[in-house]
């Protein structure tokens, strides 16, 4: 940035911050109202995992999935694997389990009954050639109870090899129940499906039977569960940032100002997510933590300069004006660069990545706006730091000695740094 332009921009910022510090109550009320408006949109915040949002709309898998859904009605498949530890699945106990689970799955809301496939499904047929043509019967019309009936079932399976490794594994130790579900646009649909399947699993598993679940609804359920952990991760990040700020400044103001900046920035970002009716997913759920870290970092830069300017001027309002105007140019430049970098993600075809980039860019811009409005106004109303607080802030932190030594080493003349 050319010196003339930088000096001119710094002069504009200085005049602007002078106005802000002279109208503190107006600025604070305006920011509070905006925050409240965003808060009204929190009711629209929902976690929903949409597999179609994780790939570009032009991806072959998405196109094929939509085509299959249009023709056959189903879209999301679940495979229930029933494995026996001893023997094989061709025994009355295991085959009865398959029958019970199949009937229960057909009653799950959203399932397509005609697309439920297993040994006991009515639409799974055994086809056998005869002199007059062919004979079509159910693959397993009833649970076999004798060795002869079990042998007959095995023969029907052998005569219909298309079911091999589809409904029963080659070694006969595992059977599969395949179910298909319609589109899951309703919030919580994946969870409802998984919980029903999980209850079936718990009811039918025993010492010799292991039941496994696989498929997009199962994966989506666990993604939702892991995403919900953000409720605990965010406060932990909040606490860690606060502890580091206290270690760096050793003053209450040194903790409150950056944390408040970050908190309001996150509040605006969440409000924007709700306003745009964008579902929270594993991508944009990290946005609050990212905005929290960036906003706190920018706030620290100006706060550090504020302590230096107050130590020099001994005038609270002038220290706010000087620190913000002098650091403001660099902060705005860094903030805009970061925001533009994240905003560039809107060029991706993947909807989830587009939403992540757009919302993160908005969060960073929110932090910049607050640093140039709300924070200078609030700091003007705060009592200036006492001598004890100034001395605490000047005291070296745990990494200061290491950083100073590194700086001294880097500044040694005649040495080449690779």
N, C-alpha and C positions, 0 to 999 in steps of 0.2 A: 504494500500500500504506500503510495507516494506521501511524503511528509506533509505537503500542503493539504491534500485531501484529508489525511488523518487529523491534522490540526483543525481543519474546518468542521469535520464531523464531531470531533471532541467538543468544539465550541457549541454546536447545536445540542449535543447531549447535555452539556452543562446548563444551558438555558432551560432545557426541558426538565431536568432534575430539579432545578431551582423552582420551577412551577409546581412540580409534584410535592416537594417538601413544604411548599407554602399552602397547599390545598390537601393536606394529609387525609382529613376526614372524608372528603369527596372521593378520593382515590380508594380508600379502604372500603367504603360503603359500596362503590361500584364493583370492586372485586368480589365482595361478599355476595352481592346480588347475582353476579355471573356464576359464582360457585353454587349458589342455591338453585339457579336455573338448571345447571348441569346435574345437580343432585336429584332433581325431579325425574331424570331419565334413568336412574339406577334401577327402577322397576323393570326395565327392559333388558337388564343384564342376565344372560343365561349361558350356561356352558352346554354346548352341543357339538358333537363330533360328526361332521358330515364328510364321509370319505371322498365325495365328489369335489370337495373344496381343496383337497390335498394334491390334485393333479390338474394340469391345464384342461380346459374344456375340449381342446382339440386332440387330447391324448387318445390313442386307439382304445385303451381300456374303458375310458369314460364313454366314448361313442358306442362301443360294443355293449356296455352295461345298459345304456339307455335304449338301445335297439332291442336287447333281450327283454327288458322291462316292458317295452311297448308291445312285443309279440306275445310273450308268455306271462306277463303280469308280475313275476317275481323279480327281485333285485338283490336281496341279501340272503345268502345261504349260511346255514349252520350245520356242521357235522358233529354228531354225537358218537363218539367212539366207545364201544363197550368191549373191554378186554378181560379175559379170564386168565388167572395165574396158573391154575392147574387144569389140565385137560383142554377141551376146545369149547366153542360156543354151542355145539350141537348137543345140548342137554336140556331137559324140560325147565330147569330153574332159570337158566340164562335166556332161553327162547321166550319164556313167560315175561321176563323183564323187558325184552325187546318189544313184545306185544303191548305191555302196559305203557312203556315210554312212548311208543308210536301213537297210541290213542290219546295220550295226554298232550303230546306235541300238536296233534291236529286240532286241539281246543284252545291253543294259545292265540290271543288276538293278533291279527296281522298276518298269520300264517296262511299259506295257500294249501288247503288240504290235499288237492290233487297233486301237489308237488312234493308231498312227504313220501319218501322212499325208504323202505326197510324190508326185511324178510317177511314181515307180517302185513305189509301194506296191501290193500285190496287191489291196487292198480299195478302191482308188481306181478307179472304173469310168467308162468312156465310154459314154454311153447315146445311141443313134441310132434315130430312128423309121424303121420299114419298113412296106411295104404290109400285112404280116401282123401287125404289132405293133411290137416294138422289139428292137434288138440291143444286148446288154450285153457289153462286153469290157473288158479292162484298158486304162487310159488310155495306158500305155506298156509293152506286154508285153515289149519288148526294146529295147536301145539302137539307135536308128536310125543307119545308117552312110552312107546316100545322101541326096541332096537330095530325092528323091521321098519317102523315109521321113520325113524331117524335116518336109516340107510336110504329110504326112498327120498327123503329131503335132500340128502347129499347127492343122490343121483340126479335129481332135478337141477341142482346147482351145477353139477358137472355137464349136464346136457345144455345148459344155458351159460356159456362161459363169459357172456357180457356182464354178468353180475360178479364175476371173480374180481377181487381187489376193488370192487365198487361197494358191494353190500357185505361181503365177507372176505377176509384176507386169505391168501393162499394156504397158510398154515392152519387156518380155521380158528385162530386164537382171538380174533377181533372181528366184531361186526359193526356196521355203521348205520346210523339213521340220519338221513339227509332231509333237511327241511328248508323251505324257501319262503321268504317274507316279502311283502310288498314294500313300497317306498316308505321310509321312516322319517318323514318330515316333522312329525309330531315330537315335541320335546319330551325326552325321557323314554322314548319308545325302545331304544336299545337297552336301557336299564331294565325295563319291564320284561323284555324277552329274556335277558340273561338271568334275572332273578327267578323267573319261572323255570328255566332250564336248570339252574343251580339247585332249586328245591327238588326237582326230579332226580338230579344226580345224588343228592344227599339221601333221598329215600331209597334209592335202588342200589347204591354201593354196599358191598359187604366184604368179608375177608377174602373172597376169591374173585371179586369183581371190581374192576377199576373203570371209571367212566370219565372220559375227557371231552371237553367242548372246544370247538374251533369254528372260526368264521368271522366275517366282518362285524356282526352285532356284538360278538364276544370281545373282539379287539376294541371296538368303539366304547364298550362299557368300561374296560380297564383304562383306556385313555382318559375317559371322563373322571374316573376315580383318581388317577394320578394328577390330573389337572386340578382337582379339588384341593390337593395338597398345597396349592398356592396360598390358600387361606392361612396356612402356618408358615410358609416360606417367606411371605411378604413381611409379616411382623418381625421375623428373625432378621431379615435384611435391614429393616427399619432400626432394630435394636443395635445391630453391628455398626451401622453407619453412625448412629448416635454416640456409641462408645468411642469410635475413632475420632469423631469431632470433639468430644470432650477431652480426649487424650491430646489432641492437637492444640486446642484453644484454652482448655481448662476454665472456661467461663460458661455460664448458663446461656448467655446470648449467642455464644459461639456454637451452641447446640441447637437452640430454638430456631434461629433465623434460617440456616440451611435446611433443617428438617421441615419447617413450615413451608418453605418454598417448594420442596419436593412433594410434600403432602398435597398441597393445593394443585400442583401440576398433575399429579396422579388423579386427583379428584376430577379435574377437567378432562383428562384423557378417558377415564371411565364413563364420564357423562357423554362424551362424544361417541363412544362405542354404543351406549344405549340409545342416543339420539339417532344414529344411523341404523339401528336395529341389526347390528353385526353380532353374531354369536361369538362367545368366548371359546377359543380352541387352544390346543397346545402351542400354537404360534403366537397369537396376540396376548395370551395369558402372561407371557414374560414381559410385556410392555410396561406394566406398572413398576416392576423392579428396575428395568432399564431406565425409565424416566426418573425414578427415585434417585438412582446413582448419578445420572447426568445432571439433574437439577441441583442436587446437593453439591456436586463438584463445582458447578458454575457459581453457586452462592458462596462457597468457601473462598473463591478468588477475590470477590469484592469485599467480603468480610475481613480477610487478611489485610487488604489495602485500607479498609476503614480504620482498623486499629492503628496502622502506621500514620494515617492522616490525622487522626484524633490526637495521637501522641505529639504530632508536630503543631497542629492548630489549636488544640484545646477548645474547640467549638464543635458541638455535636452536629448541627445542621451543615456547617461548612465541610466537616469531615465526610458526611454523607454525600454531599454534592461532588467534592473532589474525588473521592474514591470511586464513585459510580461513573463519573465522566472520564476518568483516566483509564479505568479498566474496562469501561463499557464498550469501547471500540473493539478491543481484542475479544471480549466475551461475545458480542454480537456477531463478529466474524466467525468465531469458532462455532457458535450455535447455529448460524445459518448454514455453514458447511456441513455440520452433522445432520441438520434437518433435511437438507437437499440430498445428502447421501442416502438417508433412509427413505426419503420420498421417491428416489429413483427406483425403488422396488415395485412401484406401481406399474412399471413396464413389464413385470413378470405376468405370465398367463395364469399362474396358479393363484386362485382367489385368496387363500389363506396368507400367502406371502405378501400379496398386495395390501391386504388389510393391516398386516403387521407393520409394513413400511409406512403406510399412511398414518396410522395411529401413533407410532413412535415419533414420526416427524412432528405431528401435532403436539405431542407431549413436550418435546424439546422446545418448540416455539412457545408453548404455554409457559415453560420455565423462564424463557427469555423475557416474555411480557411481564411476568410477575417480578423479575429482578429489576425491571425498569419502571415499575409502578408501585406495586404493593409493598415490596421490601424496603425501598427508600422511604416511603411514607411511614411504614411501621417503625423503622429504625430511628426516624426523626422523633417519634413519640416516646421511644424508649429512653430511659435514663442513660447518660453516657457511662462508660465503664469507669470504675473507681481505680485508684492507683494500685490497689492490691490486684484487681482484675487485669490491669495492664501488665503488671509484673508477672502474673501467672501466664499470660498469653506469650510473653517474651521468653519464658523459661523453655529451655530446650526439651523437646520430646524425645522419645526413645530412639527415633531414627535420625534425628537432627545431626548428631555427631558423625554418623556414617555418611550422610549426604554432604556435609561440609568437607569431609576428607576426600570424597569423590570429586567434588568441585575443585578442590585444591590440586588434586592429581591431574584433572583434565586441563587445568590452566597452566601447567608447567611448560615453560617455553622450550622449544627445540625438540619436543618429543612427538613421535608419530603415533596416532591412535588408529588402530585398525578395527 
